[in-house]
């Protein structure tokens, strides 16, 4: 058993237009860095990355929303044009396939890790998901990949307790909307306060550990907050599996936020989550890419994350 790397060319087919930060080149930057550093040889690539089924999507989203979104995207396919859901979130003819492939990768990785095929997995997928609520697409996100995977582990695979960790610079409001009050899930996150989507200051449920931090907070301060707030709750909860919404836009080089993390901080956070997974979860982790928009810092940060997951 080792670390699996899930990705698929379809995830590059979603393109929201020139200059949009959530671009296909994000995945290219990650792949190029893995090749140039030799880290790619430490990762296992599955033979198949399937499309998500409707039943998978229903684990996290209302059926009416899924049908409405499908109809909206079919119009983009028919016209061959971009269609905007909001000023930040646009579909194109390749979006639907990318979305289904991203969610399908998260579910397949969950099954493979539970089955013991891999110890853990990282899904280099897009579009991201943690802003997608039960019934609304927003903030570059359409399907909530991590929630779909976590609910699959609970409702289909029979686990009793899972943790969702979100270290994106933006609050995972969609994830909170979906799992707030579900006592089978503990969500721990930190995010920049007073930044899009301007939420998270007051948790929606007792199963949330929200840690908003002010702009310009540096990595050592974030580490202290994680030790103070996340770790006791995770140790008490004893998750049977850990899911990660892995956003790397809290990096000091990323101008979509104003936090001060560096690669060493992402490695440290990943190691603390590996420690929890080793102690309570048989090492089982599935991590899904969320944010990270400066290509160089994104690639380096993903590599730091993967080195810890793969123990290399």
VOPAGU-2260 file (C-alpha; in pm, 1 decimal, decimal comma):
REM VOPAGU-2260
SITE   aa  ch    i         X         Y         Z
SITE  UNK   A    0       0,0       0,0       0,0
SITE  UNK   A    1     114,2     349,8     -80,2
SITE  UNK   A    2     -22,9     680,0    -205,0
SITE  UNK   A    3    -247,5     695,1    -508,7
SITE  UNK   A    4    -263,1     997,1    -737,4
SITE  UNK   A    5    -602,9    1038,5    -903,0
SITE  UNK   A    6    -642,6    1273,2   -1197,3
SITE  UNK   A    7    -787,9    1267,5   -1546,6
SITE  UNK   A    8    -752,7    1471,3   -1869,2
SITE  UNK   A    9   -1126,2    1551,5   -1855,0
SITE  UNK   A   10   -1057,0    1775,8   -1556,4
SITE  UNK   A   11    -870,2    2008,2   -1793,4
SITE  UNK   A   12   -1177,4    2041,6   -2016,1
SITE  UNK   A   13   -1342,8    2286,5   -1777,2
SITE  UNK   A   14   -1229,8    2636,0   -1868,9
SITE  UNK   A   15   -1392,9    2954,0   -1737,0
SITE  UNK   A   16   -1218,4    3184,8   -1980,0
SITE  UNK   A   17    -893,0    3377,9   -2027,6
SITE  UNK   A   18    -742,2    3515,3   -1709,6
SITE  UNK   A   19    -962,9    3315,3   -1473,1
SITE  UNK   A   20    -750,3    3193,9   -1179,0
SITE  UNK   A   21    -920,4    2851,4   -1163,2
SITE  UNK   A   22    -765,4    2735,7   -1488,8
SITE  UNK   A   23    -662,8    2403,4   -1648,1
SITE  UNK   A   24    -297,5    2502,2   -1615,6
SITE  UNK   A   25    -321,3    2438,3   -1240,7
SITE  UNK   A   26    -316,1    2063,5   -1304,5
SITE  UNK   A   27     -36,7    2099,0   -1560,5
SITE  UNK   A   28     177,0    2283,8   -1305,2
SITE  UNK   A   29     128,6    2007,4   -1050,1
SITE  UNK   A   30     209,9    1731,0   -1297,5
SITE  UNK   A   31     517,0    1913,0   -1432,6
SITE  UNK   A   32     655,5    1967,7   -1083,7
SITE  UNK   A   33     604,6    1604,4    -986,6
SITE  UNK   A   34     796,1    1498,1   -1298,1
SITE  UNK   A   35    1076,7    1749,3   -1256,0
SITE  UNK   A   36    1133,9    1655,1    -891,4
SITE  UNK   A   37    1100,0    1279,5    -943,3
SITE  UNK   A   38     815,1    1264,4    -694,3
SITE  UNK   A   39     590,4    1106,3    -956,0
SITE  UNK   A   40     767,7     772,4    -919,7
SITE  UNK   A   41     663,7     752,1    -554,4
SITE  UNK   A   42     293,8     770,8    -647,1
SITE  UNK   A   43      63,3     501,3    -780,5
SITE  UNK   A   44    -176,1     585,7   -1061,8
SITE  UNK   A   45    -503,4     392,0   -1078,8
SITE  UNK   A   46    -596,9     229,4   -1406,7
SITE  UNK   A   47    -937,2     399,4   -1413,2
SITE  UNK   A   48   -1085,6     725,5   -1287,1
SITE  UNK   A   49   -1461,2     677,1   -1330,6
SITE  UNK   A   50   -1738,1     930,0   -1376,3
SITE  UNK   A   51   -1956,9     992,1   -1073,1
SITE  UNK   A   52   -2301,6     836,6   -1080,3
SITE  UNK   A   53   -2620,4    1027,6   -1002,9
SITE  UNK   A   54   -2650,8     830,4    -679,9
SITE  UNK   A   55   -2304,7     956,0    -578,2
SITE  UNK   A   56   -2405,7    1318,3    -631,8
SITE  UNK   A   57   -2726,2    1265,5    -434,9
SITE  UNK   A   58   -2516,6    1194,8    -124,7
SITE  UNK   A   59   -2451,7    1569,4     -95,8
SITE  UNK   A   60   -2691,9    1757,2    -322,9
SITE  UNK   A   61   -3066,4    1802,0    -373,5
SITE  UNK   A   62   -3201,9    1632,9    -683,7
SITE  UNK   A   63   -3368,8    1951,4    -804,8
SITE  UNK   A   64   -3034,8    2130,3    -800,1
SITE  UNK   A   65   -2865,2    1850,8    -991,8
SITE  UNK   A   66   -3134,5    1851,2   -1260,3
SITE  UNK   A   67   -3128,4    2229,5   -1291,6
SITE  UNK   A   68   -2748,4    2233,1   -1317,6
SITE  UNK   A   69   -2755,3    1957,8   -1581,0
SITE  UNK   A   70   -3000,4    2156,0   -1791,3
SITE  UNK   A   71   -2789,3    2469,3   -1758,2
SITE  UNK   A   72   -2476,7    2283,3   -1871,3
SITE  UNK   A   73   -2653,7    2111,2   -2161,0
SITE  UNK   A   74   -2725,1    2454,5   -2303,8
SITE  UNK   A   75   -2352,4    2529,1   -2296,2
SITE  UNK   A   76   -2288,0    2206,9   -2486,2
SITE  UNK   A   77   -2556,8    2284,6   -2744,6
SITE  UNK   A   78   -2438,6    2639,9   -2806,6
SITE  UNK   A   79   -2067,4    2572,9   -2763,6
SITE  UNK   A   80   -2046,3    2883,6   -2549,2
SITE  UNK   A   81   -1963,5    2978,9   -2192,6
SITE  UNK   A   82   -2258,2    3039,0   -1959,7
SITE  UNK   A   83   -2218,6    3222,9   -1628,1
SITE  UNK   A   84   -2388,2    3105,8   -1309,9
SITE  UNK   A   85   -2242,1    3402,8   -1123,4
SITE  UNK   A   86   -1962,1    3651,0   -1195,0
SITE  UNK   A   87   -1699,2    3401,0   -1074,9
SITE  UNK   A   88   -1847,5    3068,8   -1185,1
SITE  UNK   A   89   -1893,8    2979,2   -1551,6
SITE  UNK   A   90   -1960,7    2658,1   -1742,1
SITE  UNK   A   91   -1831,3    2563,2   -2085,7
SITE  UNK   A   92   -1896,9    2257,5   -2306,6
SITE  UNK   A   93   -1637,0    2052,1   -2116,3
SITE  UNK   A   94   -1752,9    2143,2   -1766,7
SITE  UNK   A   95   -2001,5    1862,4   -1705,4
SITE  UNK   A   96   -1752,7    1587,8   -1790,9
SITE  UNK   A   97   -1488,3    1752,3   -1571,1
SITE  UNK   A   98   -1730,5    1778,3   -1278,7
SITE  UNK   A   99   -1838,8    1415,6   -1305,7
SITE  UNK   A  100   -1478,3    1300,8   -1337,8
SITE  UNK   A  101   -1371,5    1504,3   -1032,9
SITE  UNK   A  102   -1647,7    1370,2    -809,7
SITE  UNK   A  103   -1595,5    1021,2    -949,7
SITE  UNK   A  104   -1226,1    1035,7    -864,3
SITE  UNK   A  105   -1307,1    1126,9    -503,2
SITE  UNK   A  106   -1551,1     836,0    -470,6
SITE  UNK   A  107   -1316,1     588,6    -639,0
SITE  UNK   A  108   -1028,2     697,8    -416,8
SITE  UNK   A  109   -1250,6     648,7    -111,5
SITE  UNK   A  110   -1338,9     295,0    -216,5
SITE  UNK   A  111    -978,4     205,9    -295,0
SITE  UNK   A  112    -849,0     336,1      38,8
SITE  UNK   A  113   -1123,6     161,3     236,5
SITE  UNK   A  114   -1054,1    -160,5      43,7
SITE  UNK   A  115    -684,7    -134,7     132,3
SITE  UNK   A  116    -565,3    -101,5    -226,3
SITE  UNK   A  117    -385,8     219,6    -124,4
SITE  UNK   A  118    -297,9     360,4     214,0
SITE  UNK   A  119    -411,4     708,5     113,5
SITE  UNK   A  120    -488,6     908,2    -199,0
SITE  UNK   A  121    -464,0    1256,9    -344,7
SITE  UNK   A  122    -710,2    1369,8    -611,1
SITE  UNK   A  123    -567,2    1633,5    -845,6
SITE  UNK   A  124    -908,5    1732,8    -974,5
SITE  UNK   A  125   -1100,8    2036,0   -1084,9
SITE  UNK   A  126   -1338,6    2208,1   -1065,7
SITE  UNK   A  127   -1301,8    2233,2    -688,5
SITE  UNK   A  128   -1599,3    2174,0    -460,9
SITE  UNK   A  129   -1600,7    2314,8    -110,5
SITE  UNK   A  130   -1817,7    2619,5    -185,6
SITE  UNK   A  131   -2090,8    2411,3    -349,9
SITE  UNK   A  132   -2386,5    2384,7    -110,2
SITE  UNK   A  133   -2667,8    2132,4    -121,8
SITE  UNK   A  134   -2852,3    2344,6    -374,0
SITE  UNK   A  135   -2620,6    2614,1    -510,1
SITE  UNK   A  136   -2306,9    2641,5    -723,7
SITE  UNK   A  137   -2073,5    2925,3    -630,8
SITE  UNK   A  138   -1711,1    3026,8    -588,5
SITE  UNK   A  139   -1574,7    2819,0    -881,8
SITE  UNK   A  140   -1753,7    2508,2    -739,1
SITE  UNK   A  141   -2040,7    2291,3    -869,0
SITE  UNK   A  142   -2032,4    1949,2    -697,5
SITE  UNK   A  143   -1891,3    1919,9    -345,9
SITE  UNK   A  144   -1635,6    1646,9    -410,7
SITE  UNK   A  145   -1524,8    1595,8     -51,2
SITE  UNK   A  146   -1878,8    1579,9      86,8
SITE  UNK   A  147   -1980,9    1332,7    -182,7
SITE  UNK   A  148   -1684,8    1113,1     -90,8
SITE  UNK   A  149   -1735,7    1143,1     285,0
SITE  UNK   A  150   -2105,5    1059,7     263,6
SITE  UNK   A  151   -2019,1     765,9      36,0
SITE  UNK   A  152   -1788,2     633,1     307,3
SITE  UNK   A  153   -2068,4     664,3     561,9
SITE  UNK   A  154   -2381,8     573,2     369,7
SITE  UNK   A  155   -2246,8     321,6     119,9
SITE  UNK   A  156   -1935,1     176,3     280,7
SITE  UNK   A  157   -2068,5     170,6     635,8
SITE  UNK   A  158   -1815,2     377,4     827,9
SITE  UNK   A  159   -1945,3     536,6    1146,7
SITE  UNK   A  160   -1729,5     850,4    1183,5
SITE  UNK   A  161   -1528,0    1054,7     935,4
SITE  UNK   A  162   -1342,0    1384,1     963,1
SITE  UNK   A  163   -1329,8    1654,6     696,7
SITE  UNK   A  164   -1034,4    1892,5     721,3
SITE  UNK   A  165   -1037,0    2211,4     515,3
SITE  UNK   A  166    -724,1    2427,5     499,6
SITE  UNK   A  167    -820,0    2646,1     203,2
SITE  UNK   A  168    -783,3    3021,0     258,1
SITE  UNK   A  169   -1158,9    3053,7     198,6
SITE  UNK   A  170   -1419,7    2912,5     433,4
SITE  UNK   A  171   -1573,6    2587,7     304,2
SITE  UNK   A  172   -1927,8    2717,5     334,5
SITE  UNK   A  173   -2070,3    2452,0     103,0
SITE  UNK   A  174   -1922,5    2168,9     304,8
SITE  UNK   A  175   -2054,2    2323,2     624,9
SITE  UNK   A  176   -2400,8    2363,6     470,9
SITE  UNK   A  177   -2409,2    1995,8     375,4
SITE  UNK   A  178   -2271,4    1831,8     689,3
SITE  UNK   A  179   -2363,5    2071,5     971,7
SITE  UNK   A  180   -2553,1    1871,4    1232,7
SITE  UNK   A  181   -2445,2    1533,1    1093,4
SITE  UNK   A  182   -2280,0    1396,0    1406,0
SITE  UNK   A  183   -2105,7    1125,7    1201,8
SITE  UNK   A  184   -1884,7    1399,7    1054,3
SITE  UNK   A  185   -1643,2    1633,8    1230,3
SITE  UNK   A  186   -1529,6    1927,0    1015,8
SITE  UNK   A  187   -1219,2    2121,1    1118,3
SITE  UNK   A  188   -1105,9    2423,4     921,3
SITE  UNK   A  189    -910,8    2742,8     930,6
SITE  UNK   A  190    -964,3    3025,6     684,5
SITE  UNK   A  191    -900,2    3396,2     644,9
SITE  UNK   A  192   -1162,8    3597,0     831,1
SITE  UNK   A  193   -1367,6    3854,6     638,3
SITE  UNK   A  194   -1275,8    3696,8     304,0
SITE  UNK   A  195   -1507,5    3537,8      47,3
SITE  UNK   A  196   -1758,2    3382,0     110,6
SITE  UNK   A  197   -1776,2    3596,6     426,7
SITE  UNK   A  198   -1901,8    3312,6     645,6
SITE  UNK   A  199   -1784,6    3068,9     910,3
SITE  UNK   A  200   -1753,8    3304,4    1205,8
SITE  UNK   A  201   -2049,1    3133,9    1374,1
SITE  UNK   A  202   -2051,1    2754,9    1315,2
SITE  UNK   A  203   -2375,0    2606,0    1185,6
SITE  UNK   A  204   -2346,1    2296,6    1406,3
SITE  UNK   A  205   -2167,3    2143,3    1703,1
SITE  UNK   A  206   -1975,6    1917,0    1465,4
SITE  UNK   A  207   -1784,5    2215,1    1323,7
SITE  UNK   A  208   -1448,4    2348,4    1445,0
SITE  UNK   A  209   -1415,6    2679,0    1260,5
SITE  UNK   A  210   -1097,1    2879,5    1312,3
SITE  UNK   A  211   -1114,3    3215,6    1131,7
SITE  UNK   A  212    -780,0    3395,8    1132,1
SITE  UNK   A  213    -701,4    3756,6    1042,1
SITE  UNK   A  214    -522,1    3856,9     725,1
SITE  UNK   A  215    -141,5    3830,7     732,6
SITE  UNK   A  216    -141,7    3546,8     986,9
SITE  UNK   A  217     171,0    3336,4     939,0
SITE  UNK   A  218     222,3    2964,7     946,7
SITE  UNK   A  219     353,8    2928,5    1300,8
SITE  UNK   A  220      44,2    3099,7    1438,0
SITE  UNK   A  221    -179,5    2871,6    1231,8
SITE  UNK   A  222       8,0    2568,7    1368,4
SITE  UNK   A  223     -59,8    2683,3    1724,8
SITE  UNK   A  224    -429,2    2725,3    1649,0
SITE  UNK   A  225    -447,1    2378,2    1495,5
SITE  UNK   A  226    -289,5    2225,2    1805,1
SITE  UNK   A  227    -525,2    2422,1    2028,3
SITE  UNK   A  228    -855,0    2373,0    1844,9
SITE  UNK   A  229    -838,2    2089,2    1591,6
SITE  UNK   A  230    -631,2    1824,8    1762,5
SITE  UNK   A  231    -829,9    1779,9    2085,2
SITE  UNK   A  232   -1155,9    1746,1    1891,6
SITE  UNK   A  233   -1005,6    1501,3    1644,1
SITE  UNK   A  234    -859,7    1291,2    1923,8
SITE  UNK   A  235   -1194,2    1287,2    2101,1
SITE  UNK   A  236   -1385,7    1207,8    1781,4
SITE  UNK   A  237   -1156,6     921,9    1665,7
SITE  UNK   A  238   -1244,7     934,1    1294,7
SITE  UNK   A  239   -1242,1     610,7    1097,5
SITE  UNK   A  240   -1129,2     801,3     788,2
SITE  UNK   A  241    -993,7    1149,6     716,5
SITE  UNK   A  242   -1095,5    1359,2     416,2
SITE  UNK   A  243    -904,9    1675,2     324,4
SITE  UNK   A  244   -1020,5    1975,8     126,3
SITE  UNK   A  245    -668,2    2068,7      25,8
SITE  UNK   A  246    -660,4    2431,4     -76,3
SITE  UNK   A  247    -315,3    2587,0    -113,3
SITE  UNK   A  248    -421,7    2950,3    -154,6
SITE  UNK   A  249    -324,5    3038,8     203,4
SITE  UNK   A  250      32,9    3040,4      68,6
SITE  UNK   A  251     204,1    3376,2     110,1
SITE  UNK   A  252     258,8    3401,0    -267,7
SITE  UNK   A  253    -109,2    3352,2    -353,4
SITE  UNK   A  254    -285,8    3684,0    -400,7
SITE  UNK   A  255    -640,9    3550,2    -372,5
SITE  UNK   A  256    -585,7    3565,5       3,7
SITE  UNK   A  257    -355,2    3738,5     247,8
SITE  UNK   A  258    -226,5    3459,8     471,4
SITE  UNK   A  259     139,6    3370,4     513,9
SITE  UNK   A  260     178,4    2993,6     487,8
SITE  UNK   A  261     468,1    2826,9     307,5
SITE  UNK   A  262     537,9    2471,8     193,1
SITE  UNK   A  263     676,0    2368,4     532,2
SITE  UNK   A  264     346,0    2464,0     693,7
SITE  UNK   A  265     149,3    2243,5     455,4
SITE  UNK   A  266     388,1    1958,6     527,5
SITE  UNK   A  267     342,6    2010,7     902,5
SITE  UNK   A  268     -38,1    2019,2     875,7
SITE  UNK   A  269     -35,5    1705,8     661,4
SITE  UNK   A  270     185,8    1526,9     913,6
SITE  UNK   A  271     -51,1    1608,1    1199,9
SITE  UNK   A  272    -340,2    1467,3     995,1
SITE  UNK   A  273    -136,2    1157,7     910,7
SITE  UNK   A  274     -72,6    1117,8    1284,2
SITE  UNK   A  275    -448,4    1123,2    1349,8
SITE  UNK   A  276    -518,1     883,3    1063,1
SITE  UNK   A  277    -246,0     643,0    1177,6
SITE  UNK   A  278    -381,3     643,5    1531,8
SITE  UNK   A  279    -754,8     615,9    1465,7
SITE  UNK   A  280    -823,4     557,0    1094,7
SITE  UNK   A  281    -587,8     278,7     980,8
SITE  UNK   A  282    -397,9     551,4     795,4
SITE  UNK   A  283    -694,1     615,2     564,9
SITE  UNK   A  284    -685,9     961,7     404,9
SITE  UNK   A  285    -841,4    1094,4      85,0
SITE  UNK   A  286    -730,2    1446,7      -5,3
SITE  UNK   A  287    -895,6    1651,0    -281,2
SITE  UNK   A  288    -755,8    1962,4    -444,8
SITE  UNK   A  289    -946,0    2282,5    -377,3
SITE  UNK   A  290    -780,6    2624,6    -420,8
SITE  UNK   A  291    -430,9    2742,9    -503,9
SITE  UNK   A  292    -397,8    2983,8    -794,2
SITE  UNK   A  293     -35,3    3090,9    -827,3
SITE  UNK   A  294     100,0    2802,3   -1030,6
SITE  UNK   A  295     448,8    2781,5    -881,0
SITE  UNK   A  296     343,4    2793,9    -516,2
SITE  UNK   A  297      54,5    2557,7    -586,0
SITE  UNK   A  298     284,2    2297,8    -739,7
SITE  UNK   A  299     541,5    2321,3    -460,7
SITE  UNK   A  300     275,8    2304,3    -189,4
SITE  UNK   A  301     104,0    2000,7    -342,3
SITE  UNK   A  302     443,6    1831,8    -359,3
SITE  UNK   A  303     505,1    1904,5       9,9
SITE  UNK   A  304     163,3    1758,4      91,7
SITE  UNK   A  305     229,3    1448,5    -117,7
SITE  UNK   A  306     574,7    1384,7      27,8
SITE  UNK   A  307     419,8    1348,4     370,3
SITE  UNK   A  308     130,7    1134,8     248,7
SITE  UNK   A  309     371,9     906,1      62,0
SITE  UNK   A  310     633,5     917,5     340,5
SITE  UNK   A  311     919,9    1001,2     105,5
